[in-house]
Amino acid sequence: MTGKLLLQGMIAGLLAGIIAFSFARFFGEPQIDRAISFEEALSHKQLNGEGGHHHEGDAGGEVFSRKTQSGAGLLSGMILFSAAMGGALALVWSFCWQRTGPRGARALALSLSLGGFLIMSMIPGLKYPPNPPAVGDPSTIGYRTGLYFSMLLVSAVIVVTVTWSAHQLSQRLGGWNAALWGGLAGMVMLIAACMLMPAVNEIPEGFSADLLWRFRLSAFGTQLTMWCATGLLFGLFAERTLRKPGHRYLAEGC
C-alpha cells in the first residue's frame, strides 16, 4: 500500500509542478528578464572599464537559450522537484496517518504540505531569500549555499519541534492554546536563529528594489502554489484510496 501511495504522491507532485510552472512563467519570468537586462548593462559597463564588481552570470556564454531556460528547462525542473516532494509527502503522510492530527486524509495532506513549504522555502527564505540574476558574488556561492542548507536544517528542527510541542500540550491546554504556545516557541527559535546566522548582502549598487521584491514574492508564490497543489491533489487521491474496499488496515492507521 505504501508503494501505491508513493506513486500517487509523485503523480500529485507532477501535476502540481505543471500548475506551479504556469505561475512561475506568468509572475516570475518577467522579473528574471528585467534582472538579466540589468546584468547585461552592468557587464557592459565593466567591459568598458567603468569598474564595479562581478556578479553571478557575468562570465561565460549561455549553454541554453533564454527561451529554452524559461520554457522546457523551467518546466522539467519544476516537474522533477515537485514529483520528488510529492513522493516525500506521501511517505510522511503514511507514517503520520492516525498517529497525529488532523484525522482527515485531505486535511493531513494539506497540513504536511504547508509544513514542507515552511521548511523548504518560507523559513530559510526569511533569512536567505531567493535572488534574481545579477544579485550575488560568484566567489561566495559555496559559502552562501552552505548557509542556506544550514538554515534549511534549522527550519526542519523548528517545524518538527513546534508540531511535537503542540501535539503534546493539546491534552492539557486544548488544541487552540497548544497551537498558540507552539507557534510562540517557534517564533522565538526563528528569531534566535536569524540573529545568530551570518548576514549576506550582495545586492549590486543601483539594482531595483521593486524588482527584487517582486522576484522574491514570485519565488515564494511559486513554491506555495506547488506545495498547496501537491497537498490538495494527494489528499484527494489518498481519500479515494481509503474509501475502496480491502484497505481496512490503512483506515485504521499504517
C-alpha positions in Angstrom: 0.0 0.0 0.0 2.9 2.4 0.8 4.1 1.9 -2.8 0.7 2.9 -4.2 0.6 6.0 -2.0 4.2 6.8 -3.1 3.1 6.6 -6.7 0.1 8.8 -6.0 2.2 11.3 -4.2 4.6 11.6 -7.2 1.7 11.9 -9.6 0.2 14.7 -7.5 3.6 16.4 -7.4 3.9 16.1 -11.2 0.6 17.7 -11.7 1.4 20.4 -9.1 4.7 21.1 -10.9 2.8 21.9 -14.1 0.5 24.3 -12.1 3.5 25.9 -10.4 5.2 26.3 -13.8 2.3 28.3 -15.0 2.5 30.5 -12.0 6.3 31.0 -12.4 6.0 31.6 -16.1 3.5 34.3 -15.7 4.8 36.0 -12.5 8.4 35.1 -12.1 9.9 35.1 -15.6 9.2 38.8 -16.4 11.2 39.6 -13.2 14.1 37.4 -14.4 14.1 39.1 -17.8 14.4 42.5 -16.1 17.2 41.2 -13.9 19.1 39.8 -16.9 18.8 43.2 -18.6 20.3 44.9 -15.6 23.1 42.2 -15.5 23.9 42.8 -19.2 24.1 46.5 -18.7 26.4 46.0 -15.7 28.6 43.7 -17.7 28.8 46.2 -20.5 30.0 48.9 -18.0 32.7 46.5 -16.7 33.9 45.7 -20.2 34.2 49.4 -20.9 36.3 49.9 -17.8 33.8 51.7 -15.6 34.5 49.5 -12.7 32.1 47.6 -10.4 32.1 44.0 -9.0 31.5 40.9 -11.0 28.2 39.1 -10.1 26.7 35.8 -10.9 26.3 35.1 -14.5 28.9 37.7 -15.7 31.3 35.1 -17.2 30.7 32.6 -19.9 28.1 32.4 -22.6 24.7 30.7 -22.4 24.7 26.9 -22.7 20.9 27.0 -23.4 19.0 29.9 -24.9 16.8 32.1 -22.7 13.7 30.7 -24.4 14.8 27.1 -23.5 15.6 28.1 -20.0 12.2 29.8 -19.3 10.3 27.1 -21.2 11.3 23.4 -21.3 14.1 23.9 -18.7 11.8 25.5 -16.1 9.0 23.0 -16.8 11.3 20.0 -16.4 12.9 21.4 -13.3 9.6 22.1 -11.6 8.2 18.7 -12.5 11.2 16.8 -11.2 11.4 18.8 -8.0 7.6 18.7 -7.3 7.4 14.9 -8.1 10.2 14.2 -5.6 8.5 16.4 -3.0 5.2 14.7 -3.7 6.8 11.3 -3.1 8.3 12.5 0.2 4.9 13.9 1.2 3.3 10.6 0.6 5.8 8.8 2.8 5.4 11.2 5.6 1.6 11.1 5.3 1.8 7.3 5.5 3.7 7.5 8.7 1.6 10.2 10.3 -1.9 8.9 9.3 -3.9 8.4 12.5 -0.7 8.8 14.6 -1.1 12.6 14.7 -3.8 15.1 13.9 -5.6 16.1 11.9 -7.7 13.0 11.3 -9.0 13.7 7.8 -6.8 12.4 4.9 -7.0 15.7 2.9 -6.5 17.9 6.0 -3.4 15.9 7.0 -2.0 16.1 3.5 -2.5 19.8 3.3 -1.1 20.4 6.7 2.0 18.4 5.8 2.4 20.2 2.5 2.2 23.5 4.3 4.9 22.2 6.7 7.0 21.3 3.7 6.6 24.9 2.3 7.7 26.3 5.7 10.7 24.0 5.9 11.9 24.1 2.3 11.1 27.7 1.4 9.5 30.2 3.8 11.6 29.9 6.9 15.0 29.7 5.3 13.9 32.4 2.8 13.3 34.8 5.7 17.0 34.8 6.4 18.4 34.0 3.0 15.7 34.9 0.4 16.0 33.9 -3.3 17.8 36.3 -5.6 17.4 37.0 -9.3 20.3 37.1 -11.8 22.8 39.9 -11.2 22.5 39.6 -7.4 25.3 37.6 -5.7 29.0 37.3 -5.9 30.1 34.1 -7.7 33.1 33.7 -5.4 30.8 33.2 -2.4 28.3 30.8 -3.9 29.7 27.8 -1.9 29.6 29.8 1.3 26.0 31.0 0.6 24.9 27.5 -0.3 26.3 26.2 3.0 24.5 28.9 4.9 21.2 28.1 3.2 21.3 24.4 3.9 22.2 25.1 7.5 19.1 27.3 7.7 17.1 24.5 6.0 18.1 22.2 8.8 17.2 24.8 11.4 13.8 25.2 9.7 13.1 21.5 9.9 14.0 21.5 13.6 11.7 24.4 14.3 8.7 23.0 12.4 9.1 19.5 14.0 9.6 21.0 17.5 6.6 23.2 17.1 4.4 20.4 15.8 5.5 17.9 18.5 5.1 20.5 21.3 1.6 21.5 20.2 0.6 17.8 20.0 1.9 17.1 23.5 0.3 20.2 25.0 -3.1 19.7 23.3 -4.0 17.1 26.0 -3.7 19.7 28.8 -4.3 23.1 27.1 -6.6 22.2 24.2 -5.8 22.4 20.6 -6.1 26.2 20.1 -4.0 27.1 23.1 -1.4 24.4 22.4 -1.1 25.7 18.8 -0.5 29.3 20.2 2.2 28.2 22.6 3.9 26.0 20.0 3.8 28.9 17.5 5.3 31.3 20.1 8.1 28.8 20.8 8.7 28.6 17.0 8.9 32.3 16.7 11.5 32.6 19.5 13.6 29.8 17.9 13.3 31.5 14.4 14.3 34.9 15.8 17.3 33.4 17.6 18.4 31.5 14.5 18.2 34.7 12.3 20.2 36.7 14.8 22.9 34.0 15.2 23.3 33.1 11.5 25.6 35.4 9.5 24.0 38.0 7.2 24.6 38.1 3.4 24.1 41.3 1.4 25.5 41.2 -2.1 22.9 43.4 -4.0 24.8 45.5 -6.5 24.5 49.2 -6.4 21.6 50.6 -8.5 19.6 47.3 -8.5 15.9 48.0 -8.4 14.3 47.4 -5.0 11.0 46.9 -6.7 12.4 44.2 -9.0 14.0 42.4 -6.1 10.7 42.5 -4.1 8.6 41.3 -7.0 11.1 38.5 -7.8 11.1 37.2 -4.2 7.3 37.4 -4.0 7.0 35.4 -7.2 9.6 32.8 -5.9 7.7 32.3 -2.7 4.4 32.2 -4.6 5.6 29.5 -6.9 6.7 27.3 -4.0 3.4 27.9 -2.2 1.4 27.1 -5.3 3.4 23.9 -5.8 3.1 22.7 -2.2 -0.6 23.5 -1.8 -1.5 21.9 -5.1 0.5 18.8 -4.2 -1.2 18.5 -0.8 -4.7 19.0 -2.2 -4.2 16.5 -5.0 -2.5 13.9 -2.9 -5.1 14.3 -0.2 -7.8 13.6 -2.8 -6.0 10.6 -4.1 -5.4 9.2 -0.5 -9.0 9.8 0.5 -10.3 7.8 -2.5 -7.9 5.0 -1.7 -9.2 4.8 1.9 -12.8 4.5 0.6 -12.0 1.5 -1.6 -12.8 -2.0 -0.1 -9.8 -4.0 1.0 -7.9 -1.1 2.7 -9.2 -1.5 6.2 -5.8 -1.6 7.8 -4.9 1.7 6.2 -8.1 3.3 7.5 -7.0 2.1 11.0 -3.5 3.5 10.6 -0.4 2.5 8.8 
